[in-house]
Amino acid sequence: MAGSSTGLLFRVTTWGESHGGGLGAIVDGCPPGIDLDLALIERDLMRRRPGQSKLTTQRKEPDQVQILSGLFEGKTLGTPISLLVYNKDANPKDYEPFKNVYRPSHADYTYEAKYGLRNWQGGGRSSARETLGRVAAGAIARQVLSEQAGVEIIAWVDQVGSIRAGCDPASVMFEDVESNPVRCPDASYAAKMEKLIREVRSAGDTIGGVVRCVARNVPAGWGSPVFDKLEAELAKAMISLPAAKGFESGLGYGAIEMRGSEHNDLFTSNDDEIVTKTNFSGGIQGGISNGMPVEISVAFKPVATVFKSQETVDQDGHSTQVKPRGRHDPCVLPRAVVMVEAQMALVLCDQMLRHRAQCK
């Protein structure tokens, strides 16, 4: 395994570099006969694309996807689906001054340590532009989940810096998330977050935060014991995103101040359906979904590219200064929302197929 593929039965491989000819994904294992709405794939790509607001990088990319295989008369064939998006606004010259130096907290040094060379044009595969393929593939997985299991996935920005909205996962609606450029469903907190991001950007700096995500209507029984626990699969998927540094399932770290008697999700019956009175476990117990909404949080660090002079070394180990230039996000959170949704969809779609293969 070379690290660019994920999933067992719903298998996705992404390819391409930030400033190369294009990027895309291969989706293998998609069930046949799914009515695939291309507009929904385009919608999610538009939510991920650069240049969508003053809070994101101003790189201008249309990010229009081409499906080269696996689709006929609007339905999936069950054969590999090939997705392609051309880069239209690449500007590798912005990175030429840094081809022999290691930018702080970037993957420049580590990629070179692993492979003996690196693509210095925008970071190559380490660039967040790689997520374009994930989002396109995730949009397909989302449609499979909706059609075959009625699963709904919604993510939102819950925290930027020290500003935390604390939105109730049960009440968040897609329209509210998309009502502002920050993608926080609480308008009052969204305004505060936007102000903070603008201030940070004006100072040539960056800031991080938290994206929360809920998957509704996930049936009980998805996931596996021990090494393949559902939250373990989700944790790997989320931490694989660029700038992701923390993961919580359910209450996560918030549970450490509670007693077991407080944290336990008590079972009850609702119209002959087994449910829990609370959902502190985030819809997962023993690594297997329990029928309650699957709730997670993902923490993203501040973007590594800051427009300030910082100390570093060159390839010979000599001390130098680096002051990046180019087009970069002051805060990855608004664009990360759809990335988190995509990763949730990819994991759940794979888990749905694995459950059916083993148990039904």
N, C-alpha and C positions, 0 to 999 in steps of 0.2 A: 504493500500500500504506500502510495506516494503522498497521501494527505489531501487530495483534491476531490475525494469521493465520500459520500455518506449514505447511510441507509442499507438495509438488508434486502427487502423485497421491493420497496419503492426507493430505487437507487438513483442518486443524483451526482453527477460529476460536473464541476464548473471549470472553465478554462478562460485564458486571456489575461492581458496585462493592462494596467491603467492607461498607458500611453502607446499601446500597440494598435493593431488594426481594428480590433474589436474584442468583444467578450461574449460569453454565452454559457449554456449548460446542455447536458444530455440527461434526459429523464428516462430511465429504464424501469419497467415494471408497472407503469400506469395501467390500471384496469381498462379494458376495451369498452367502447360504447358510451363513454362519458361525453355529454354535450358540452364542449369546451367553448366558453365565452371569451373570445380574444380581447374584448373590451375590458374585462376584469383583469387580465394580465397587464394590459396597457395602463389601467388605473393604478395598479400597485407600483409599476415602474415609474409612473409620474410622481407618486408619493416618495419614491426613493431618489429621483434624479437630482442632480445639482442645479443650482440657479433658480430654485422654485420660490425663494423669498430672500429678503435682505439678511436673514439669519443663517443662511447657508453659503457654501462656496459659490462663487459667481461663474464657475465653468458652465458653459452653455452646451448641453447635450440633449438632443431630442429623445434619445433612448427608445426608438421605435423598434420593436422586436419583429423578427422574421422567423416563422416556423418552417423548417426545411423538411421535416419528416414526422411520421407518426400520427398524422391527422388527415382525415378524408371526409369530405362533406360535413365538416363541423364536428365530427366524432373522433375520439381517440381510437386507434387501431390495436392497442396493446403492444405495439412495437416501439422502439426507442423514439422519443420526441427530441428533436434537435432545435435549440433556440439560439438565435444569433442577433446581436446588436452591434452595429458599427460605431467606433469612436469617431466623432465629428469635430471635436474641439480640443484635441490633444495638443499640448504645448511642451514637449520634452526639453526645449532649450532653457526653460525656467530652472531645471535641475542640474544643468551642466556644471555650474560652479561647485556642486556638492558631490560630484562623482568620485572624488578621492578622499572625502571626509565622511565621518560617521555622525549623522544628525542625532542629537540626544533623544533617547526613548523611541527611536524608530527601529525598524528591522534591518537597517543597513549592515551593521556589524554582524548580527546573528546569521543573516542569510549568507553573507560572505564566509563566515566561519563554517557553515554547513556545506555549501556548494563549491566554495573556492572562487566564486564570482557572483555578481548580482546585476540585476537590471536597475540602474540608478535613475531611470526615467520615471519619476513619480512613485517609486517604490515597487513597481512591477506587481507581483502577485500579493504583496503585503498591503497594497492600497485598498481602501474601503470600496473602491470601484469594483472590486471582485465580487461584492455582494449583489451586483446586478443579476448575475446568473442564479443566485440563491432566491432572490425575490421573484424572478420569472418562474422558476421551478416551484416555489412556494405557492404562487398564485394558482398553479395547476393542482397542487396537493389540496389547497383550500377548497377548490371546486369539487374534487373527488370526495372530500370529507362532508361537504354540504349535501351533495346529491345522495351519497350512500349511507350517511349516518346522522345528518342534520346538525353537524358540529359547526359552531360559530366562534370565530377567533377575533378578539379585539385587544389592541395594545394602546398605551398612551404614555405620555410623559407625566410622571408623578412627582419628580423632584429635579430641580436644577440648582446646583450649589447647595445652599442651606434652605432654599425655598421649597417646602414640601406641601403638596396639595392634599395628600391622603384621601384620594377619591375612593368611593365604595365600588369594588369590582362588579357588584350586582346591578348597579345603576348606570354604568358607563355605556354610552351609545356611540356608534361610529360617527354619526352626524356631529355630535358634540366635540369629538376628538378632532375632526377635520374643520372645525369652525374657526380655527386660528392657526397661525404659522408655527406656534410652539408645539401644537398637538397635545395640549393639556385640556381635558374636558371641562375643567372649572375655569370659567372666563376670568374671574378676579385674580386667581393665581397665575393664569396664563399671561396676563398683562404684567404682573410682577416679574415673571420669568423672562419675558421678552425684554423688559427694561434692563435686567441684569445681563442678559446675553449681549445686548447692544453696548452696554458699558464696557464689558470685557473685551469685545471686539475693538472698540475705540482705543483701548489701552494696548492693543496688539497681543492680547493674551487669549486663553481658552478656558473653558470650564466644563465640568462633567455633571452627572446626575443619574437618575434612575428611571428606567422604563418598566412599567408593570404590564402584565398580560393575563388575560383570562380566556380559557377555552370552555364554552358552554355546551351542554348536551353530550359530553363525552360519557359513553356508557361505562358501567362497572366491568372490570375484567381486562382492560388493556394494560400491557406491561408484563414484566417477568420478575421472578425473584432474584435476589443476590446481585450479580454483576450487571444485569440488564434492567435494573429497576427503572421505571418510567421517569422518575426525577433525575436519575443518573444520566439517562439518554438526553433529557432536556438540558441538564447542566452542561454536558459536553457540547451540545448544539449551540447554546447561548454563549458560552465562554469562547467558542471558536470565532465569534464575531469580532471584527476589529474594534479595539479600545474597550472591549468588555473585560471587566476585572472581578466582578462579583455576581453570585447567583443565590437566590433564595427560593425555596419551595414553601408555599403557604406562608405562615408567619415568619419562617426562617429564624434569623437572629432575635426577632421580637419575642420568641417563645422562651428565651433563656431566663427571663425574669418571672415566668409563670410557674405555678405548681402543676403537677401532672393532673390533679383533679380539676384545674381550671382549663388546661390545654386540651384535654380529651374531648373529641367530637362524639357526643352521645347519639346513639342510633335511635331512630323513631320510624314510624310508618306514616306515609302520606299517600292516600288513595291507593293503598296496596303496594306502594313503592317504598323500598328501604332508602331512607335518607339520613343525614345527620343534622342535628340542631344547629351546630356551628360548622365552620369550614377552616379551622386553624391548620389542618393538615394539607390544605390546598388541593383537595380532591384526590390525593394519593396516599395509600396506606400499604405498607409492606412492598412498596415498589409497584403497586397495581392500582389503577384507577378505581374509585369507589362510587362513581356515579354523580358526585358533586362537581361543581366547576373546578377545572384545573387552573390554579392561580400561581404565578411565578413573578419574580422581580429580577431585573438585570441591572447591575451597576456599571456605568461607563466612565472611564477616566477622562480627564481633560485631553483634548486632541494634542498630540505631541508637537505639532508644528506651531510655534509661537513666533510672532514677528518682533522678536527681541534678540539681541546679540547674546549668544551663550558659548561657554567654553566646550571644546571637544578636542579630538585628535584626528590626524589624517591616517592614511593606510600605513605610514611608516612609524606611527606612534608619536609624531611631533604635535605639540600643543598648538591649537589654532582657535580661531573664533568662527562661529557660523551664525548667519542671520538669514533664515529662509525667506524666499519670496515665492510668488505664485498665488494660487487660488485655493483657499482651505476653509473648512468649517470652524467657526469659533466655538461651536457646541454641536456634537454629533447627535444629540438626543432627538430633535425633530425628524431627522431622516432615519434614525435607528428604529423608530416605531414599527415601520413596515418590515424591517429586517427581522425584528423579534417575532412578529406575526408569521413571517415566512418560515423561520426556523421551527416555531411551534407546529405549523402545518406539516412540515416535512417529517418531523418526528411522529406526530399523531397518525399521519397517513401510513407510514411504515408500520407503526404499532397496530393499526387496524388490520392491515393485511396479514401481519404475523399472527395476530390473535385468531383470525379466521382460518388461517392455514393449519394451526395447531388444534384449535378447539371446536371448529364447526365445519 
